């Protein structure tokens, strides 16, 4: 038991470091489950047949409303929960139309979730053939009103 666990931990730690050129690594995702408008659980393909199953990933570049009415000491109103449900549904529709989903690793948050910038590949008809285009999930979510960050007033200290 000791050796496989050690190898797994070593690979996980190494793969989430910045690449040698100072950029960040990107990984293909599969088996994606939408948790809320800015969080998913997914299988991460690290390469060489190495997979991380059911990893929580907090999407960066936008901040959707919370799906739960209670989060630690903060209470959310029902309209915020409804906005979160709409954001989660929009994210699910977007992912359903993707032929490939990639995450650009940006480290981890205080809750241990992977932070990542999500890109999707979509196909479309073009001049009698099929074209492909990369889209930024954060850009789509912001453009469609699923980002709460511009609406939040700073909390008094």
C-alpha positions as CSV (number, residue, x, y, z in Angstrom):
1,X,0.0,0.0,0.0
2,X,2.8,2.5,0.8
3,X,4.3,2.8,-2.6
4,X,1.2,3.5,-4.7
5,X,0.0,6.2,-2.3
6,X,3.4,7.8,-2.3
7,X,3.6,7.9,-6.1
8,X,0.1,9.3,-6.4
9,X,0.9,12.1,-3.9
10,X,4.1,13.0,-5.7
11,X,2.4,13.2,-9.1
12,X,-0.5,15.4,-7.8
13,X,1.9,17.8,-6.1
14,X,4.2,18.1,-9.1
15,X,1.5,18.5,-11.7
16,X,0.0,21.6,-10.0
17,X,3.2,23.6,-10.1
18,X,3.8,26.4,-12.7
19,X,5.5,25.1,-15.8
20,X,9.2,25.8,-16.4
21,X,8.4,28.8,-18.7
22,X,6.5,30.6,-15.9
23,X,3.1,29.8,-17.4
24,X,0.6,27.4,-15.9
25,X,-0.3,23.9,-17.0
26,X,-3.6,23.0,-18.6
27,X,-5.4,19.7,-18.4
28,X,-8.3,18.1,-20.2
29,X,-11.4,17.4,-18.1
30,X,-14.1,14.7,-18.4
31,X,-17.0,13.4,-16.3
32,X,-17.8,17.0,-15.3
33,X,-20.5,17.5,-12.7
34,X,-21.7,21.1,-12.1
35,X,-21.9,21.8,-8.3
36,X,-23.0,25.5,-8.7
37,X,-22.5,28.3,-11.1
38,X,-18.7,28.6,-10.5
39,X,-17.7,25.1,-9.2
40,X,-17.5,21.7,-10.8
41,X,-16.2,18.3,-9.9
42,X,-14.4,16.6,-12.7
43,X,-11.9,13.9,-13.8
44,X,-8.6,15.6,-14.6
45,X,-6.4,14.0,-17.2
46,X,-2.8,14.7,-16.2
47,X,-1.2,12.8,-19.1
48,X,0.6,9.5,-19.3
49,X,-2.6,7.8,-18.2
50,X,-2.7,9.5,-14.9
51,X,-6.1,10.6,-13.7
52,X,-7.5,12.5,-10.7
53,X,-11.1,11.5,-10.2
54,X,-13.9,13.7,-8.9
55,X,-11.8,16.8,-8.1
56,X,-13.5,20.0,-6.9
57,X,-12.6,22.9,-9.2
58,X,-13.5,26.5,-8.5
59,X,-13.7,28.3,-11.8
60,X,-11.9,31.7,-11.9
61,X,-12.6,34.9,-13.7
62,X,-16.1,35.3,-12.3
63,X,-18.1,34.8,-9.1
64,X,-21.6,33.2,-9.3
65,X,-24.2,33.4,-6.6
66,X,-24.2,30.7,-3.9
67,X,-26.5,27.7,-4.3
68,X,-27.1,27.3,-0.6
69,X,-29.0,29.7,1.6
70,X,-26.5,29.2,4.4
71,X,-22.8,29.3,4.1
72,X,-20.9,29.6,7.4
73,X,-22.2,32.8,9.1
74,X,-23.5,34.4,5.9
75,X,-27.2,34.0,5.0
76,X,-28.3,34.5,1.4
77,X,-31.8,35.6,0.2
78,X,-34.0,33.3,-1.9
79,X,-33.5,35.5,-5.0
80,X,-29.7,34.9,-4.7
81,X,-30.3,31.1,-4.5
82,X,-32.5,31.3,-7.6
83,X,-29.8,33.2,-9.5
84,X,-27.3,30.6,-8.5
85,X,-29.6,27.8,-9.8
86,X,-29.9,29.7,-13.1
87,X,-26.1,30.2,-13.3
88,X,-25.6,26.4,-12.6
89,X,-28.1,25.6,-15.4
90,X,-26.3,28.0,-17.8
91,X,-22.9,26.4,-17.0
92,X,-24.4,22.9,-17.6
93,X,-25.8,23.9,-21.0
94,X,-22.5,25.4,-22.0
95,X,-20.6,22.3,-21.0
96,X,-23.2,20.0,-22.7
97,X,-22.3,21.8,-26.0
98,X,-18.6,21.4,-25.6
99,X,-16.5,18.8,-27.5
100,X,-13.5,19.3,-25.2
101,X,-13.1,21.0,-21.8
102,X,-9.7,22.3,-20.5
103,X,-8.7,23.8,-17.2
104,X,-5.7,26.1,-16.8
105,X,-4.4,25.4,-13.3
106,X,-4.1,28.5,-11.0
107,X,-3.3,26.7,-7.7
108,X,-5.6,26.0,-4.8
109,X,-8.0,28.0,-2.7
110,X,-8.5,28.0,1.1
111,X,-10.9,25.1,0.9
112,X,-8.5,22.9,-1.0
113,X,-10.3,23.2,-4.3
114,X,-8.3,23.5,-7.5
115,X,-8.6,27.0,-8.9
116,X,-8.8,27.1,-12.7
117,X,-9.6,29.1,-15.8
118,X,-11.9,26.9,-17.9
119,X,-11.9,26.8,-21.7
120,X,-14.2,24.9,-23.9
121,X,-13.9,23.8,-27.5
122,X,-17.2,23.9,-29.6
123,X,-17.8,22.8,-33.1
124,X,-19.9,24.7,-35.6
125,X,-20.8,24.4,-39.3
126,X,-18.6,26.6,-41.5
127,X,-18.5,26.7,-45.3
128,X,-19.8,23.2,-45.7
129,X,-17.5,21.8,-43.1
130,X,-17.0,21.7,-39.4
131,X,-15.1,24.5,-37.6
132,X,-13.8,24.6,-34.0
133,X,-13.6,27.5,-31.7
134,X,-12.2,28.0,-28.2
135,X,-14.4,29.9,-25.7
136,X,-13.7,31.2,-22.2
137,X,-16.3,30.0,-19.7
138,X,-15.9,33.1,-17.5
139,X,-16.5,35.5,-20.5
140,X,-19.8,33.6,-21.3
141,X,-20.9,33.6,-17.7
142,X,-20.2,37.3,-17.3
143,X,-21.9,38.3,-20.6
144,X,-25.0,36.3,-19.6
145,X,-25.4,38.0,-16.2
146,X,-24.1,35.2,-14.0
147,X,-21.3,37.2,-12.3
148,X,-22.2,38.7,-9.0
149,X,-18.9,40.5,-8.3
150,X,-19.7,43.9,-9.9
151,X,-22.9,44.0,-7.8
152,X,-21.4,43.3,-4.4
153,X,-20.6,46.3,-2.2
154,X,-17.4,46.0,-0.2
155,X,-18.0,44.8,3.3
156,X,-17.2,47.3,6.1
157,X,-14.2,46.3,8.1
